[in-house]
């Protein structure tokens, strides 16, 4: 008879939100002895990478808009600003 060995599934793999709540509670209470350091580091690295990608994307978009503003002539230039000034009654 063969016996199957069940792989232990961590809370991190089962329920990410519950894992986050648990880790936050452990950090707030200073209970660091059972902290899931490996997955915590992985999540923090993921957040840092996400933030860097978002910043890069937004700066790229800003640069595109500035270049278009400098080099593309359009009859609609300033249309959004004019609408805003009229709406604010600042003509």
Secondary structure, DSSP 8 states (H G I E B T S, - for coil): ----------HHHH-HHHHHHHHHHHHHHT--TT--HHHHHHHHHHHHHHHHHHHHHHHHHHHHHHHHHHH---TTTTHHHHHHHHHTT--
